[in-house]
Amino acid sequence: MELPLGEWVNRLVDELVWRYGEVFEGISQGLLRFILAFEAPFRALSWPWLAGGVALLAWFLSRRLSLALGLAFAVWLLAGLGLWDQAMQTLALVVAAVVLSVALGLPLGILMAKSDRFRGLMLPLLDAMQTMPSFVYLIPALLLFGLGKVPALLATVVYAAPPMIRLTDLGLRLVSREVVEAAEAYGATPWQRLLKVELPLALPNLLTGVNQTTMMALAMVVIASMIGARGLGEEVLLGIQRLDVGRGAEAGVAIVALAILMDRLTQAVGQRSLRRYREEGR
């Protein structure tokens, strides 16, 4: 007996578009403004300003000259390859996706840590989200929101949020029960325990979640070029379509440079935050 799952899904999507088309259009406009709020300042920057800012930030966070110079070189490489505007479009979309992923993943992870029943419901869903091919996420986003930046953002958030959710849950569950009981003994309310005890102690896992979410968002943004996301992914796609190996190679190198830049910066922010927390706890 054949299961007509595809037909059921198509009917569901058609019904959603017919009944709630205006709602989806409103959501699309709001998300587009959200993306452009990041994209406009990034695209207005020239590479010397960003290279200098990144170098100073890296030096401030790590006190390592090699890291500061290396990240400044990565910024220069984006401009040197002639892909500055495309790189800034990609960076803006990644930053917007990470902000939404963290805003979604943090509360869901907290709920999972606090409720075993909710955790039991979420784990199979997260397993499915992390094993499903990334291209599958493009289809519903494309059908509901059309081509462009908005479906690319939504597909990226769905793909990148699971690590943040899982690591928030893990970090809170690893907090020592004795520490929580001590906070309760001193009369801390549930909100005070969460904000002043549990989340600070779970900080290493939370920062790892942000880092992993950032890397997955960058990977998905490149794939999302297939549904109209502009940027470096589009250059890779054009290189494939036109069998232009050089164009694809340039875009690939730019993506690697951007990935290294974002990975090292998020790691440096995490390491500095941990150092400050440990120093304040002494």
C-alpha positions in Angstrom: 0.0 0.0 0.0 1.5 3.3 -1.1 1.4 6.2 1.4 0.6 9.5 -0.4 2.6 11.7 1.9 3.7 14.0 -0.9 0.1 14.7 -1.9 -0.9 15.4 1.7 2.0 17.9 2.1 1.1 19.6 -1.1 -2.5 20.0 -0.1 -1.5 21.3 3.3 0.8 23.9 1.8 -1.8 25.0 -0.8 -4.4 25.4 2.0 -1.9 27.5 4.1 -1.1 29.8 1.2 -4.8 30.2 0.3 -6.0 30.9 3.8 -3.0 32.7 5.3 -1.3 34.3 2.3 -1.6 37.8 3.8 -0.2 36.7 7.1 2.8 35.2 5.4 3.3 38.4 3.4 3.3 40.4 6.6 5.8 38.1 8.2 7.9 38.3 5.0 8.0 42.1 5.1 8.9 42.1 8.7 11.8 39.6 8.3 13.0 41.5 5.2 13.3 44.7 7.2 15.1 42.7 9.9 17.7 41.4 7.4 18.2 44.8 5.8 18.9 46.3 9.2 22.0 44.2 9.3 22.8 44.3 5.6 22.8 48.1 5.1 25.6 48.9 7.6 27.7 45.9 6.5 27.5 46.9 2.8 28.3 50.5 3.7 31.6 49.5 5.3 34.8 49.6 3.3 37.3 46.8 3.9 40.0 49.0 5.7 37.5 50.0 8.3 36.3 46.5 8.9 39.8 45.0 8.9 41.0 47.6 11.4 37.9 47.0 13.6 38.3 43.2 13.5 42.0 43.4 14.3 41.4 45.7 17.3 38.6 43.5 18.5 40.7 40.3 18.2 43.6 42.0 20.0 41.3 43.2 22.8 39.7 39.8 23.2 42.7 37.6 23.0 45.8 39.8 23.3 47.3 37.8 20.5 48.9 39.8 17.6 48.9 36.7 15.3 45.1 36.4 15.6 44.6 40.1 15.0 46.8 40.1 11.9 45.3 36.8 10.6 41.7 38.0 10.8 42.7 41.4 9.2 44.2 39.4 6.4 41.0 37.4 6.0 39.0 40.6 5.7 41.5 41.9 3.1 41.2 38.6 1.2 37.4 39.2 0.8 38.1 42.5 -0.9 41.2 41.3 -2.8 39.1 38.6 -4.5 36.6 41.2 -5.7 33.8 39.7 -3.6 33.5 42.3 -0.9 29.8 43.2 -1.5 28.8 39.5 -1.8 30.7 38.7 1.4 28.9 41.4 3.3 25.5 40.2 2.0 26.4 36.7 3.2 27.7 38.0 6.6 24.5 40.0 7.2 22.3 37.0 6.5 24.4 34.8 8.8 24.3 37.4 11.6 20.6 37.8 11.3 20.1 34.0 11.3 22.3 33.6 14.3 20.4 36.3 16.3 17.1 34.5 15.5 18.5 31.1 16.2 19.8 32.1 19.6 16.6 33.9 20.4 14.7 30.7 19.5 17.2 28.2 20.9 17.9 29.6 24.3 14.3 29.5 25.7 13.6 26.2 24.1 16.8 24.7 25.6 15.8 26.1 29.0 12.3 24.5 28.7 13.9 21.2 27.8 16.2 21.4 30.8 13.3 22.2 33.1 10.7 19.7 31.8 11.5 16.1 31.0 8.2 15.8 29.2 9.0 18.7 26.9 12.5 17.3 26.4 11.0 13.9 25.4 8.9 15.7 22.7 11.8 17.9 21.4 14.5 15.2 21.1 13.0 13.3 18.2 12.2 16.6 16.5 15.8 17.8 16.9 17.1 14.4 15.7 15.0 14.7 12.6 16.1 18.3 12.0 19.8 17.4 12.2 19.6 14.2 10.1 17.3 15.6 7.3 19.2 16.8 4.2 19.7 20.5 4.3 18.2 21.0 0.8 14.8 19.8 2.2 14.5 22.9 4.3 14.5 25.1 1.2 11.2 23.6 -0.2 8.6 24.8 2.4 10.3 28.1 2.8 10.2 28.6 -0.9 6.6 27.6 -1.2 5.4 29.8 1.6 7.6 32.9 1.1 8.8 32.7 -2.5 12.3 33.5 -3.7 14.7 35.8 -1.9 16.3 36.6 1.4 13.4 35.8 3.7 13.0 32.1 2.8 16.8 31.8 2.9 16.8 33.3 6.4 14.0 31.0 7.7 15.6 27.8 6.2 18.9 28.9 7.8 17.4 29.4 11.2 15.6 26.0 11.1 18.9 24.4 10.1 21.1 26.2 12.6 19.0 26.4 15.7 19.3 22.7 16.9 22.8 23.0 18.3 21.8 26.0 20.4 18.8 24.2 21.7 20.7 21.0 22.6 23.7 22.7 24.2 21.5 25.0 26.3 19.7 21.9 27.6 23.0 20.1 28.2 24.7 23.1 29.9 21.8 23.5 32.4 21.6 19.8 33.1 25.3 19.7 33.9 24.9 22.4 36.6 25.6 20.8 40.0 22.4 20.1 42.0 24.2 21.1 45.2 24.8 24.6 43.8 21.1 25.0 42.9 20.1 23.7 46.3 22.4 26.2 48.0 20.8 29.1 46.0 17.4 27.8 47.1 18.5 27.7 50.7 19.5 31.4 50.4 16.0 32.2 49.3 16.6 32.7 45.5 13.5 32.7 43.4 13.3 30.4 40.3 14.2 33.3 38.0 17.1 34.4 40.2 18.4 30.8 40.2 18.2 30.6 36.4 19.7 34.0 35.7 22.3 34.3 38.4 23.3 30.7 39.0 22.4 28.2 36.3 22.9 30.2 33.1 26.3 31.6 34.2 27.5 28.1 35.1 26.2 26.8 31.8 28.1 29.6 29.9 30.8 27.3 28.3 28.1 25.2 26.7 26.0 28.2 25.7 29.0 29.8 23.9 29.8 26.5 22.2 26.2 26.5 21.0 26.6 30.0 19.6 29.8 29.0 17.8 28.2 25.9 16.3 25.1 27.8 15.3 27.2 30.4 13.5 29.1 27.8 11.5 25.9 25.9 10.5 24.3 29.2 9.5 27.1 30.0 7.2 27.0 26.6 5.6 23.2 26.9 5.1 23.4 30.4 3.7 25.6 29.1 0.9 23.1 26.4 0.1 20.2 28.9 0.3 21.6 30.6 -2.8 19.4 28.1 -4.7 16.3 30.0 -3.6 17.5 33.5 -4.2 19.9 34.4 -1.4 22.5 36.8 -2.8 26.1 36.6 -1.8 29.0 34.2 -1.9 26.7 31.2 -2.3 25.3 32.7 -5.5 28.8 33.0 -6.9 29.4 29.3 -6.2 26.1 28.4 -7.8 27.0 30.5 -10.9 30.4 28.8 -11.1 28.7 25.4 -11.1 26.0 26.4 -13.7 28.6 27.9 -16.1 31.3 25.4 -15.4 33.5 28.3 -14.4 36.0 26.6 -12.1 37.9 29.9 -11.3 34.8 31.7 -10.2 33.8 28.9 -8.0 37.3 28.6 -6.5 37.3 32.3 -5.7 34.0 32.1 -4.0 35.1 29.0 -2.1 38.2 30.7 -0.8 36.1 33.7 0.3 33.7 31.4 2.2 36.6 29.8 4.0 38.0 33.2 4.9 34.6 34.3 6.2 34.2 31.0 8.2 37.6 31.4 9.8 36.9 35.0 10.7 33.6 34.2 12.3 34.8 31.1 14.1 37.9 32.7 15.6 35.9 35.8 16.7 33.2 33.8 18.4 35.7 31.6 20.1 37.7 34.7 21.3 34.5 36.2 22.7 33.6 33.0 24.5 37.1 32.6 26.0 37.1 36.2 27.2 33.7 35.8 28.7 34.7 32.7 30.6 37.9 34.4 31.9 35.9 37.4 33.2 33.3 35.1 34.8 35.9 33.1 36.6 37.8 36.2 37.8 34.6 37.7 39.1 33.7 34.4 40.9 36.9 34.4 42.9 
